């Protein structure tokens, strides 16, 4: 890919953006604030679309995005970080490795994120 990442999550012909990092994997999300409920709504291009009830004010949506994704992925909040896109709807999220990094660990993290895509 020209953007330096690679996509693995096959959902029809649409691919979810992933990029490996020394700390974990980076994936792309598109946040829709002020929704009626928190939910993963599928893919929007190469991003995971997430609807959140929080407004995009004073970092409320960013905080809720991290908490909601941590809950969905069954990881601690400290393992998720917004690395880019703090003030926009499109964000790049870092899902950090937990503990010792083992071979195949990045594949495990990618599978975890891919599992959030509805009707995959």
C-alpha positions in Angstrom: 0.0 0.0 0.0 1.2 3.5 -0.8 0.3 4.7 2.7 2.9 2.4 4.3 0.4 0.1 6.0 -1.1 -3.2 5.0 -4.6 -4.5 5.1 -5.6 -8.0 6.2 -9.2 -8.0 7.3 -11.2 -9.2 4.4 -14.8 -8.2 4.6 -15.9 -8.7 1.0 -13.6 -6.5 -1.0 -13.0 -3.9 1.7 -9.9 -4.1 3.8 -9.2 -2.8 7.3 -6.1 -0.7 7.6 -3.3 -2.1 9.8 0.3 -1.0 10.3 2.8 -2.8 12.5 4.6 -0.7 15.1 7.4 -1.7 17.6 4.8 -1.2 20.3 1.8 -3.0 18.7 -0.5 -2.5 15.8 -2.0 0.6 14.4 -5.5 0.5 13.0 -7.8 3.2 11.6 -11.2 4.1 13.1 -13.9 6.6 12.0 -15.8 8.0 14.9 -19.3 9.2 14.7 -20.1 11.2 17.9 -23.5 12.0 19.3 -25.0 8.7 18.3 -28.0 7.1 20.0 -25.8 4.3 21.3 -22.2 3.0 21.4 -21.6 0.5 18.7 -19.3 -0.8 16.0 -21.2 0.0 12.8 -18.9 -1.9 10.3 -16.3 -0.5 7.9 -16.1 2.9 6.3 -13.5 2.5 3.6 -10.5 1.0 5.3 -11.6 2.2 8.8 -13.6 0.6 11.6 -16.7 2.8 12.0 -17.6 3.4 15.6 -20.7 5.2 16.8 -20.4 6.9 20.2 -22.9 8.7 22.4 -20.3 11.3 23.6 -20.1 14.7 22.0 -16.9 15.8 20.2 -16.2 18.3 22.9 -13.2 18.6 25.3 -11.9 15.1 24.3 -15.1 13.3 25.5 -15.5 11.3 22.3 -11.8 10.4 22.3 -12.0 9.2 25.9 -15.1 7.2 25.2 -13.6 5.8 22.0 -10.7 4.4 24.0 -12.9 3.0 26.8 -15.4 1.5 24.4 -12.7 -0.2 22.2 -10.9 -1.5 25.3 -14.2 -3.1 26.4 -14.9 -4.6 23.0 -11.4 -5.9 22.6 -11.2 -7.1 26.3 -8.0 -5.2 27.0 -7.1 -2.6 29.5 -7.5 1.1 28.6 -3.8 1.5 29.0 -3.2 -0.7 25.9 -5.0 1.6 23.6 -3.8 5.0 22.4 -4.8 7.5 19.8 -1.7 8.2 17.8 -3.2 10.5 15.2 -6.5 12.3 14.6 -7.2 13.7 18.0 -9.4 16.5 16.6 -10.9 14.7 13.6 -13.4 11.9 13.0 -10.7 9.6 11.5 -8.2 8.4 14.1 -5.3 6.0 14.1 -5.4 3.8 17.2 -2.4 1.9 18.7 -3.2 -1.4 20.3 -0.2 -2.2 22.4 1.3 -5.6 22.9 0.6 -6.8 26.4 3.6 -8.2 28.4 6.2 -10.2 26.6 6.0 -10.1 22.8 5.7 -13.6 21.4 6.0 -14.7 17.7 2.6 -14.2 16.0 1.5 -11.7 18.6 0.8 -9.0 16.0 -1.4 -11.5 14.1 -3.3 -12.1 17.4 -3.9 -8.4 17.8 -5.1 -8.1 14.2 -7.5 -11.0 14.7 -8.9 -9.3 17.8 -9.6 -6.1 15.9 -11.0 -7.9 12.9 -13.4 -9.8 15.2 -15.2 -6.4 15.9 -16.4 -6.1 12.3 -20.1 -7.0 12.2 -21.2 -9.6 9.6 -17.7 -10.4 8.5 
